[in-house]
Amino acid sequence: MINKPQSRLQQLRLILLATGIVVAAIYYGAIKPQQATIRQLESTFSDVLAKRESIRTMAMSMETNRMLLEQITTDNYTNESHMATGDVYFWMVREVEKYRDSHGIEFSQIDPPRMEPSSVLPKVPYESATLSVTGRADYAQFGHFLAAFENDHPLLRLRHLEIEPAAYGIPSPDEEGLVQFRVELSILVKPAEPTL
């Protein structure tokens, strides 16, 4: 009888040992490789999410850049519409005449333009023309004219300005407050469109 409980104990130990070996074999043979695969898939998934976020950021950046390019293109067309084209002298006469009546300016002379390569940085495909405009006006009206002309022509640059009284000594009532002016302006000239 003593042998029987001992043999049962032995069997129980063998069963426990066999169960432990089977559990270890299942864990190391099936579960552990699956856990490694899951960790690898999680890492791959994280990489895919990071790449997806990077692509989304680039797409947003591309959209922003596209909108910026459209805005710059529109601004460029707007600026080019204010540029002198063709006969620069005729263009300047036409532009200056627009302000004659509205600002009460007498233009006595517009000198022919002096053409030169543009000195604007960065380099642009435009030439530069320098013109001198001489005339008479009331001091305040001349200031309004000059401000309006510069606002309407953002690519125009005032290079030189001379103002002096229209009459020296005691001016007549008609000449009181009048000044003679000479303005030297530099403008960008858009090249003529090629004709086919």
Secondary structure in CASP SS format (residue, H / E / C, confidence):
PFRMAT SS
TARGET T0000
AUTHOR 0000-0000-0000
METHOD secondary structure of the structure
MODEL  1
M C 1.00
I C 1.00
N H 1.00
K H 1.00
P H 1.00
Q H 1.00
S H 1.00
R H 1.00
L H 1.00
Q H 1.00
Q H 1.00
L H 1.00
R H 1.00
L H 1.00
I H 1.00
L H 1.00
L H 1.00
A H 1.00
T H 1.00
G H 1.00
I H 1.00
V H 1.00
V H 1.00
A H 1.00
A H 1.00
I H 1.00
Y H 1.00
Y H 1.00
G H 1.00
A H 1.00
I H 1.00
K H 1.00
P H 1.00
Q H 1.00
Q H 1.00
A H 1.00
T H 1.00
I H 1.00
R H 1.00
Q H 1.00
L H 1.00
E H 1.00
S H 1.00
T H 1.00
F H 1.00
S H 1.00
D H 1.00
V H 1.00
L H 1.00
A H 1.00
K H 1.00
R H 1.00
E H 1.00
S H 1.00
I H 1.00
R H 1.00
T H 1.00
M H 1.00
A H 1.00
M H 1.00
S H 1.00
M H 1.00
E H 1.00
T H 1.00
N H 1.00
R H 1.00
M H 1.00
L H 1.00
L H 1.00
E H 1.00
Q H 1.00
I H 1.00
T H 1.00
T H 1.00
D H 1.00
N H 1.00
Y H 1.00
T H 1.00
N H 1.00
E H 1.00
S H 1.00
H C 1.00
M C 1.00
A E 1.00
T E 1.00
G C 1.00
D C 1.00
V H 1.00
Y H 1.00
F H 1.00
W H 1.00
M H 1.00
V H 1.00
R H 1.00
E H 1.00
V H 1.00
E H 1.00
K C 1.00
Y C 1.00
R H 1.00
D H 1.00
S H 1.00
H H 1.00
G C 1.00
I C 1.00
E E 1.00
F E 1.00
S E 1.00
Q E 1.00
I E 1.00
D C 1.00
P C 1.00
P C 1.00
R E 1.00
M E 1.00
E E 1.00
P E 1.00
S C 1.00
S C 1.00
V C 1.00
L C 1.00
P C 1.00
K C 1.00
V C 1.00
P C 1.00
Y C 1.00
E E 1.00
S E 1.00
A E 1.00
T E 1.00
L E 1.00
S E 1.00
V E 1.00
T E 1.00
G E 1.00
R E 1.00
A E 1.00
D E 1.00
Y H 1.00
A H 1.00
Q H 1.00
F H 1.00
G H 1.00
H H 1.00
F H 1.00
L H 1.00
A H 1.00
A H 1.00
F H 1.00
E H 1.00
N H 1.00
D H 1.00
H C 1.00
P C 1.00
L C 1.00
L C 1.00
R E 1.00
L E 1.00
R E 1.00
H E 1.00
L E 1.00
E E 1.00
I E 1.00
E E 1.00
P E 1.00
A C 1.00
A C 1.00
Y C 1.00
G C 1.00
I C 1.00
P C 1.00
S C 1.00
P C 1.00
D C 1.00
E C 1.00
E C 1.00
G C 1.00
L E 1.00
V E 1.00
Q E 1.00
F E 1.00
R E 1.00
V E 1.00
E E 1.00
L E 1.00
S E 1.00
I E 1.00
L E 1.00
V E 1.00
K E 1.00
P C 1.00
A C 1.00
E C 1.00
P C 1.00
T C 1.00
L C 1.00
END
